[in-house]
Amino acid sequence: MREQSTDEIDLRCPQIVADNAAKGLRLRKQFGRGGTEIGVTRATELKNREKLAPSTIRRMVSYFARHEIDKRGKNYGNEDNPSAGTIAWLLWGGDEGRAWALELKKKIGNAPDI
């Protein structure tokens, strides 16, 4: 599969990913936990549907691979008392963010940032 030029690829996330990131930001504020400042920065970029750099897409894929285990934690997915892992996962776009980043990484490969 050939890598596409990043000029040919929309590097802005789908609305559902933006919505997940916004939810993560709301929950982080409400519960005072979940994610790092980097996660907050990523959530803000996603929520605003900013065009992301190829290296950011690759970092998203890496984040999700490292944090998949968080889904096994206590209160993961609990709407009334979400775990820090739930909130952090949402900051990075949630399950839809993971799927989007994985698919986009296949298209951009090792494309450089511009």
DSSP file (Angstrom, degrees, kcal/mol; ACC not computed):
  #  RESIDUE AA STRUCTURE BP1 BP2  ACC     N-H-->O    O-->H-N    N-H-->O    O-->H-N    TCO  KAPPA ALPHA  PHI   PSI    X-CA   Y-CA   Z-CA
    1    1 A M              0   0    0      0, 0.0     2,-0.2     0, 0.0     0, 0.0   0.000 360.0 360.0 360.0 128.5    0.0    0.0    0.0
    2    2 A R        -     0   0    0      1,-0.1     2,-0.3   107,-0.0   107,-0.1  -0.533 360.0-113.5 -82.8 147.6    1.5    3.3   -1.0
    3    3 A E        -     0   0    0     -2,-0.2     2,-0.2   105,-0.1   105,-0.2  -0.608  31.6-134.0 -75.3 135.9    1.6    6.2    1.5
    4    4 A Q        -     0   0    0    103,-2.2     2,-0.1    -2,-0.3   107,-0.1  -0.603  25.5 -99.9 -86.5 151.9   -0.6    9.1    0.4
    5    5 A S    >   -     0   0    0     -2,-0.2     3,-1.9     1,-0.1     4,-0.4  -0.473  28.7-126.0 -63.7 140.5    0.7   12.6    0.5
    6    6 A T  G >  S+     0   0    0      1,-0.3     3,-0.6     2,-0.2     5,-0.2   0.693 110.0  68.7 -66.0 -14.6   -0.6   14.3    3.6
    7    7 A D  G 3  S+     0   0    0      1,-0.2    -1,-0.3     3,-0.1     4,-0.0   0.776 100.0  48.9 -69.4 -24.0   -2.0   17.0    1.2
    8    8 A E  G <  S+     0   0    0     -3,-1.9     2,-0.4     2,-0.0    -1,-0.2   0.506 102.9  75.6 -90.0  -6.4   -4.5   14.4    0.0
    9    9 A I  S <  S-     0   0    0     -3,-0.6     2,-0.8    -4,-0.4    95,-0.0  -0.892  78.7-128.1-116.3 134.8   -5.6   13.3    3.5
   10   10 A D        -     0   0    0     -2,-0.4    -3,-0.1     1,-0.1    -2,-0.0  -0.715  20.9-171.6 -79.4 113.1   -7.9   15.1    5.9
   11   11 A L        +     0   0    0     -2,-0.8    41,-2.5    -5,-0.2     2,-0.4   0.124  54.2 101.6 -95.0  19.6   -5.9   15.2    9.2
   12   12 A R  S    S-     0   0    0     39,-0.2    39,-0.1     1,-0.0    38,-0.1  -0.873  76.1-116.4-103.0 139.3   -8.9   16.5   11.1
   13   13 A C        -     0   0    0     37,-0.4    -2,-0.1    -2,-0.4    84,-0.1  -0.273  30.8 -97.5 -73.3 157.6  -10.7   14.1   13.3
   14   14 A P    >>  -     0   0    0      0, 0.0     4,-1.8     0, 0.0     3,-0.6  -0.274  39.0-105.2 -64.9 160.1  -14.4   13.1   12.8
   15   15 A Q  H 3> S+     0   0    0      1,-0.2     4,-2.7     2,-0.2     5,-0.2   0.856 118.9  59.0 -59.0 -38.0  -17.0   14.8   14.9
   16   16 A I  H 3> S+     0   0    0      1,-0.2     4,-2.1     2,-0.2    -1,-0.2   0.874 106.1  49.1 -61.5 -36.7  -17.5   11.8   17.2
   17   17 A V  H <> S+     0   0    0     -3,-0.6     4,-2.3     2,-0.2    -1,-0.2   0.911 111.1  49.6 -67.5 -42.7  -13.8   11.9   18.1
   18   18 A A  H  X S+     0   0    0     -4,-1.8     4,-2.3     1,-0.2    -2,-0.2   0.899 110.5  50.9 -61.2 -40.9  -14.1   15.6   18.8
   19   19 A D  H  X S+     0   0    0     -4,-2.7     4,-2.3     2,-0.2    -2,-0.2   0.895 108.8  50.9 -65.2 -40.4  -17.2   14.9   21.0
   20   20 A N  H  X S+     0   0    0     -4,-2.1     4,-2.5     2,-0.2    -2,-0.2   0.920 110.5  49.2 -62.4 -43.4  -15.3   12.2   22.9
   21   21 A A  H  X S+     0   0    0     -4,-2.3     4,-2.2     2,-0.2    -2,-0.2   0.908 110.6  50.2 -62.9 -42.3  -12.5   14.6   23.6
   22   22 A A  H  X S+     0   0    0     -4,-2.3     4,-2.2     1,-0.2    -1,-0.2   0.895 110.1  50.8 -63.0 -39.6  -14.9   17.3   24.8
   23   23 A K  H  X S+     0   0    0     -4,-2.3     4,-2.8     2,-0.2     5,-0.2   0.914 108.4  52.4 -63.3 -42.7  -16.6   14.8   27.1
   24   24 A G  H  X S+     0   0    0     -4,-2.5     4,-2.4    66,-0.3    -2,-0.2   0.902 109.1  49.5 -59.3 -42.1  -13.1   13.9   28.5
   25   25 A L  H  X S+     0   0    0     -4,-2.2     4,-2.0     2,-0.2    -1,-0.2   0.909 111.8  48.6 -63.8 -42.0  -12.4   17.5   29.2
   26   26 A R  H  X S+     0   0    0     -4,-2.2     4,-2.6     1,-0.2    -2,-0.2   0.934 113.4  46.4 -63.2 -46.0  -15.7   18.0   30.9
   27   27 A L  H  X S+     0   0    0     -4,-2.8     4,-3.0     2,-0.2     5,-0.3   0.881 110.1  53.7 -65.4 -38.0  -15.3   14.9   33.1
   28   28 A R  H  X S+     0   0    0     -4,-2.4     4,-1.9    -5,-0.2     5,-0.5   0.920 112.6  44.3 -62.3 -42.7  -11.7   15.9   34.0
   29   29 A K  H  < S+     0   0    0     -4,-2.0    -2,-0.2     2,-0.2    -1,-0.2   0.921 116.4  46.9 -66.4 -43.5  -12.9   19.2   35.2
   30   30 A Q  H  < S+     0   0    0     -4,-2.6    -2,-0.2     1,-0.2    -1,-0.2   0.907 125.4  27.7 -66.1 -43.9  -15.9   17.7   37.0
   31   31 A F  H  < S-     0   0    0     -4,-3.0    -1,-0.2     2,-0.2    -2,-0.2   0.552  96.1-130.3-101.8  -9.2  -13.9   14.9   38.8
   32   32 A G  S  < S+     0   0    0     -4,-1.9     2,-0.3    -5,-0.3    -3,-0.2   0.820  73.7  83.8  67.2  31.4  -10.5   16.5   39.0
   33   33 A R        +     0   0    0     -5,-0.5    -1,-0.2    -6,-0.3    -2,-0.2  -0.973  44.1  74.5-155.0 166.9   -8.7   13.4   37.6
   34   34 A G  S    S+     0   0    0     -2,-0.3    51,-0.1     1,-0.2    -1,-0.1   0.528  73.4  15.4  97.5 122.8   -7.7   11.7   34.4
   35   35 A G  S    S-     0   0    0     49,-0.2     2,-0.2     4,-0.1    -1,-0.2   0.072  70.1 -97.2  80.1 171.4   -5.0   12.4   31.8
   36   36 A T     >  -     0   0    0     52,-0.1     4,-2.2    -3,-0.1     5,-0.2  -0.570  43.0 -90.6-115.5 179.5   -2.0   14.7   31.7
   37   37 A E  H  > S+     0   0    0      1,-0.2     4,-2.4     2,-0.2     5,-0.1   0.860 129.9  54.9 -63.1 -33.5   -1.4   18.1   30.4
   38   38 A I  H  > S+     0   0    0      2,-0.2     4,-2.7     1,-0.2    -1,-0.2   0.918 107.1  50.1 -64.3 -41.7   -0.4   16.4   27.1
   39   39 A G  H  > S+     0   0    0      2,-0.2     4,-2.7     1,-0.2    -2,-0.2   0.882 110.0  50.3 -61.8 -38.7   -3.8   14.6   27.1
   40   40 A V  H  X S+     0   0    0     -4,-2.2     4,-2.3     2,-0.2    -2,-0.2   0.904 110.6  49.4 -66.2 -41.3   -5.5   17.9   27.7
   41   41 A T  H  X S+     0   0    0     -4,-2.4     4,-2.3     2,-0.2    -2,-0.2   0.931 112.4  47.6 -62.0 -45.0   -3.6   19.5   24.8
   42   42 A R  H  X S+     0   0    0     -4,-2.7     4,-2.8     1,-0.2    -2,-0.2   0.929 111.4  50.9 -62.3 -44.7   -4.6   16.6   22.6
   43   43 A A  H  X S+     0   0    0     -4,-2.7     4,-3.4     1,-0.2     5,-0.2   0.893 109.2  50.9 -60.3 -40.4   -8.2   16.8   23.7
   44   44 A T  H  X S+     0   0    0     -4,-2.3     4,-2.0     2,-0.2    -1,-0.2   0.918 111.3  47.8 -64.6 -43.0   -8.3   20.5   22.9
   45   45 A E  H  <>S+     0   0    0     -4,-2.3     5,-2.6     2,-0.2    -2,-0.2   0.923 116.3  44.2 -62.1 -44.3   -6.9   19.9   19.4
   46   46 A L  H ><5S+     0   0    0     -4,-2.8     3,-1.6    45,-0.2    -2,-0.2   0.936 111.2  52.5 -66.5 -46.4   -9.4   17.1   18.8
   47   47 A K  H 3<5S+     0   0    0     -4,-3.4    -1,-0.2     1,-0.3    -2,-0.2   0.878 113.2  45.1 -56.7 -38.9  -12.3   19.0   20.2
   48   48 A N  T 3<5S-     0   0    0     -4,-2.0    -1,-0.3    -5,-0.2    -2,-0.2   0.435 109.5-127.7 -85.3   0.2  -11.5   22.0   17.9
   49   49 A R  T < 5 +     0   0    0     -3,-1.6    -3,-0.2    -4,-0.2    -2,-0.1   0.889  43.4 177.8  52.2  45.2  -11.0   19.6   15.0
   50   50 A E      < -     0   0    0     -5,-2.6     2,-0.5    -6,-0.1   -37,-0.4  -0.400  39.7 -99.0 -72.9 153.7   -7.6   21.0   14.3
   51   51 A K        -     0   0    0    -39,-0.1   -39,-0.2    -2,-0.1     2,-0.2  -0.653  46.3-145.5 -72.8 120.7   -5.4   19.6   11.5
   52   52 A L        -     0   0    0    -41,-2.5   -41,-0.0    -2,-0.5    -1,-0.0  -0.594  10.3-114.3 -92.8 151.5   -3.0   17.3   13.2
   53   53 A A    >>  -     0   0    0     -2,-0.2     4,-1.7     1,-0.1     3,-0.8  -0.494  28.3-114.5 -76.0 150.9    0.6   16.6   12.2
   54   54 A P  H 3> S+     0   0    0      0, 0.0     4,-2.1     0, 0.0     5,-0.2   0.876 118.4  56.5 -53.1 -38.6    1.5   13.1   11.1
   55   55 A S  H 3> S+     0   0    0      1,-0.2     4,-1.9     2,-0.2     5,-0.1   0.840 103.8  54.0 -64.7 -30.7    3.7   12.7   14.1
   56   56 A T  H <> S+     0   0    0     -3,-0.8     4,-2.2     2,-0.2    -1,-0.2   0.897 106.1  51.7 -68.8 -40.3    0.7   13.5   16.3
   57   57 A I  H  X S+     0   0    0     -4,-1.7     4,-2.2     1,-0.2    -2,-0.2   0.927 110.4  49.1 -60.4 -44.6   -1.3   10.7   14.7
   58   58 A R  H  X S+     0   0    0     -4,-2.1     4,-2.1     1,-0.2    -1,-0.2   0.878 109.5  52.0 -63.9 -37.0    1.6    8.3   15.3
   59   59 A R  H  X S+     0   0    0     -4,-1.9     4,-2.7     2,-0.2    -1,-0.2   0.870 107.3  53.4 -66.2 -35.9    1.7    9.4   19.0
   60   60 A M  H  X S+     0   0    0     -4,-2.2     4,-2.6     2,-0.2     5,-0.2   0.935 108.3  49.0 -62.6 -45.7   -2.0    8.8   19.3
   61   61 A V  H  X S+     0   0    0     -4,-2.2     4,-2.0     1,-0.2    -2,-0.2   0.917 112.9  48.4 -59.6 -43.0   -1.6    5.2   18.0
   62   62 A S  H  X S+     0   0    0     -4,-2.1     4,-2.2     2,-0.2    -2,-0.2   0.906 109.6  52.4 -64.3 -42.8    1.2    4.8   20.5
   63   63 A Y  H  X S+     0   0    0     -4,-2.7     4,-2.2     1,-0.2    -2,-0.2   0.958 110.4  47.2 -57.3 -51.8   -0.9    6.2   23.4
   64   64 A F  H  X S+     0   0    0     -4,-2.6     4,-0.8     1,-0.2    -1,-0.2   0.879 110.6  52.3 -61.4 -38.2   -3.8    3.8   22.7
   65   65 A A  H  < S+     0   0    0     -4,-2.0     3,-0.4    -5,-0.2     4,-0.2   0.910 113.8  43.5 -63.7 -41.2   -1.4    0.8   22.4
   66   66 A R  H  < S+     0   0    0     -4,-2.2     3,-0.4     1,-0.2    -2,-0.2   0.818 119.3  42.3 -71.9 -31.1    0.1    1.6   25.8
   67   67 A H  H >< S+     0   0    0     -4,-2.2     3,-1.5    -5,-0.2     4,-0.4   0.334  77.1 102.0-105.9   6.9   -3.1    2.4   27.6
   68   68 A E  G >< S+     0   0    0     -4,-0.8     3,-1.6    -3,-0.4    -1,-0.2   0.856  78.8  63.5 -54.6 -35.0   -5.4   -0.4   26.3
   69   69 A I  G >  S+     0   0    0     -3,-0.4     3,-2.2     1,-0.3    -1,-0.3   0.764  84.3  74.9 -63.3 -26.0   -4.8   -2.1   29.7
   70   70 A D  G X  S+     0   0    0     -3,-1.5     3,-1.7     1,-0.3    -1,-0.3   0.758  80.1  72.7 -58.8 -23.8   -6.6    0.9   31.4
   71   71 A K  G <  S+     0   0    0     -3,-1.6    -1,-0.3    -4,-0.4    -2,-0.2   0.672  91.0  58.1 -66.9 -15.2   -9.9   -0.5   30.2
   72   72 A R  G <  S+     0   0    0     -3,-2.2    -1,-0.3    -4,-0.2    -2,-0.2   0.504  86.4 110.4 -89.6  -4.9   -9.5   -3.3   32.7
   73   73 A G  S X  S-     0   0    0     -3,-1.7     3,-1.8    -4,-0.2    10,-0.1  -0.221  82.6 -82.2 -72.5 159.5   -9.3   -0.9   35.6
   74   74 A K  T 3  S+     0   0    0      1,-0.3    -1,-0.1     8,-0.1     3,-0.1  -0.344 114.0   9.9 -59.7 136.3  -12.0   -0.4   38.3
   75   75 A N  T >  S+     0   0    0      1,-0.2     3,-1.9    -3,-0.1     8,-1.4   0.609  82.2 162.3  67.6  15.7  -14.8    2.0   37.2
   76   76 A Y  T <  S+     0   0    0     -3,-1.8    -1,-0.2     1,-0.3     3,-0.1  -0.522  75.4   7.5 -64.6 126.7  -13.6    2.0   33.6
   77   77 A G  T 3  S+     0   0    0     -2,-0.3     2,-0.6     1,-0.3    -1,-0.3   0.414  89.4 145.4  82.8  -1.9  -16.6    3.3   31.6
   78   78 A N    <   -     0   0    0     -3,-1.9    -1,-0.3     3,-0.2     8,-0.0  -0.590  35.6-161.3 -71.4 115.5  -18.6    4.1   34.7
   79   79 A E  S    S+     0   0    0     -2,-0.6    -1,-0.2     1,-0.2    -2,-0.1   0.808  87.2  46.8 -68.7 -30.6  -20.6    7.2   33.8
   80   80 A D  S    S+     0   0    0      1,-0.2    -1,-0.2    -3,-0.1    -2,-0.1   0.792 133.1  12.6 -84.2 -28.4  -21.4    8.2   37.4
   81   81 A N  S    S-     0   0    0     -6,-0.1    -3,-0.2     2,-0.0    -1,-0.2  -0.511  83.9-165.5-146.7  69.5  -17.8    7.7   38.7
   82   82 A P        -     0   0    0      0, 0.0    -6,-0.2     0, 0.0    -3,-0.1  -0.268  20.1-118.4 -66.6 143.1  -15.4    7.4   35.8
   83   83 A S     >  -     0   0    0     -8,-1.4     4,-2.0     1,-0.1     5,-0.2  -0.294  25.5-110.4 -69.9 162.1  -11.9    6.1   36.4
   84   84 A A  H  > S+     0   0    0      1,-0.2     4,-2.7     2,-0.2   -49,-0.2   0.870 122.0  56.4 -59.3 -35.9   -9.0    8.3   35.6
   85   85 A G  H  > S+     0   0    0      2,-0.2     4,-2.5     1,-0.2    -1,-0.2   0.876 104.1  51.7 -64.6 -38.4   -8.3    5.8   32.7
   86   86 A T  H  > S+     0   0    0      2,-0.2     4,-2.1     1,-0.2    -2,-0.2   0.945 112.8  45.3 -60.6 -48.1  -11.8    6.4   31.3
   87   87 A I  H  X S+     0   0    0     -4,-2.0     4,-2.1     1,-0.2    -2,-0.2   0.927 113.6  48.6 -63.7 -46.0  -11.2   10.1   31.3
   88   88 A A  H  X S+     0   0    0     -4,-2.7     4,-1.3     1,-0.2    -1,-0.2   0.915 109.7  52.5 -61.2 -43.4   -7.7    9.9   29.8
   89   89 A W  H  <>S+     0   0    0     -4,-2.5     5,-2.6     1,-0.2     3,-0.4   0.906 110.2  48.8 -59.1 -42.6   -8.9    7.5   27.1
   90   90 A L  H ><5S+     0   0    0     -4,-2.1     3,-2.1     3,-0.2   -66,-0.3   0.868 102.2  62.0 -66.0 -36.3  -11.7   10.0   26.2
   91   91 A L  H 3<5S+     0   0    0     -4,-2.1    -1,-0.2     1,-0.3   -45,-0.2   0.844 104.6  48.9 -58.0 -32.5   -9.2   12.9   26.1
   92   92 A W  T 3<5S-     0   0    0     -4,-1.3    -1,-0.3    -3,-0.4    -2,-0.2   0.342 136.3 -86.4 -90.9   6.6   -7.4   11.1   23.3
   93   93 A G  T <>5 -     0   0    0     -3,-2.1     4,-1.7    -5,-0.1     3,-0.3   0.418  57.5-116.9 108.0   0.3  -10.7   10.6   21.4
   94   94 A G  H  >< -     0   0    0     -5,-2.6     4,-2.2     2,-0.2     3,-0.2  -0.130  66.0 -32.8  68.4-166.1  -12.0    7.3   22.9
   95   95 A D  H  > S+     0   0    0      1,-0.2     4,-2.4     2,-0.2    -1,-0.2   0.865 143.0  52.2 -58.0 -38.1  -12.5    4.1   20.9
   96   96 A E  H  > S+     0   0    0     -3,-0.3     4,-2.4     2,-0.2    -1,-0.2   0.861 107.4  52.5 -68.5 -34.5  -13.4    6.1   17.8
   97   97 A G  H  X S+     0   0    0     -4,-1.7     4,-2.7    -3,-0.2    -2,-0.2   0.897 109.1  50.0 -65.0 -40.6  -10.2    8.1   18.2
   98   98 A R  H  X S+     0   0    0     -4,-2.2     4,-2.5     2,-0.2    -2,-0.2   0.947 112.6  45.8 -62.2 -49.4   -8.2    4.9   18.4
   99   99 A A  H  X S+     0   0    0     -4,-2.4     4,-2.2     1,-0.2    -2,-0.2   0.909 114.6  48.3 -61.3 -43.2   -9.9    3.5   15.2
  100  100 A W  H  X S+     0   0    0     -4,-2.4     4,-2.7     2,-0.2     5,-0.2   0.933 112.5  47.5 -63.6 -47.5   -9.5    6.8   13.3
  101  101 A A  H  X S+     0   0    0     -4,-2.7     4,-2.5     1,-0.2    -2,-0.2   0.900 111.7  50.7 -63.4 -41.2   -5.8    7.2   14.3
  102  102 A L  H  X S+     0   0    0     -4,-2.5     4,-1.4    -5,-0.2    -1,-0.2   0.927 113.3  45.0 -61.8 -44.8   -5.0    3.5   13.3
  103  103 A E  H  X S+     0   0    0     -4,-2.2     4,-1.1     1,-0.2    -2,-0.2   0.909 114.2  49.0 -65.7 -42.3   -6.7    3.9    9.9
  104  104 A L  H  X S+     0   0    0     -4,-2.7     4,-2.4     1,-0.2     3,-0.4   0.875 105.1  58.1 -66.8 -37.2   -5.0    7.3    9.3
  105  105 A K  H  X S+     0   0    0     -4,-2.5     4,-2.5     1,-0.2    -1,-0.2   0.868 101.3  56.5 -61.8 -35.7   -1.6    5.9   10.3
  106  106 A K  H  < S+     0   0    0     -4,-1.4    -1,-0.2     1,-0.2    -2,-0.2   0.871 111.8  43.7 -61.1 -35.8   -1.9    3.3    7.5
  107  107 A K  H  < S+     0   0    0     -4,-1.1  -103,-2.2    -3,-0.4    -2,-0.2   0.870 120.9  36.8 -78.1 -38.2   -2.4    6.1    5.0
  108  108 A I  H >< S+     0   0    0     -4,-2.4     3,-2.4     1,-0.2    -2,-0.2   0.726  78.1 171.9 -91.8 -22.3    0.3    8.5    6.2
  109  109 A G  T 3< S-     0   0    0     -4,-2.5    -1,-0.2    -5,-0.3    -2,-0.1  -0.273  74.5 -16.6  53.0-122.1    3.0    5.9    7.2
  110  110 A N  T 3  S+     0   0    0     -2,-0.0    -1,-0.3   -52,-0.0   -55,-0.1  -0.009  89.1 157.0-104.2  28.0    6.2    7.8    8.0
  111  111 A A    <   -     0   0    0     -3,-2.4     2,-0.1  -107,-0.1    -3,-0.1  -0.244  41.7-118.9 -54.5 138.3    5.1   11.0    6.3
  112  112 A P        -     0   0    0      0, 0.0     2,-0.2     0, 0.0  -106,-0.1  -0.369  25.7-102.2 -76.6 158.7    7.1   14.0    7.8
  113  113 A D              0   0    0      1,-0.1   -60,-0.1   -60,-0.1  -107,-0.0  -0.496 360.0 360.0 -72.7 150.4    5.5   16.9    9.6
  114  114 A I              0   0    0     -2,-0.2    -1,-0.1  -108,-0.0   -61,-0.0   0.388 360.0 360.0-111.2 360.0    5.2   20.0    7.4
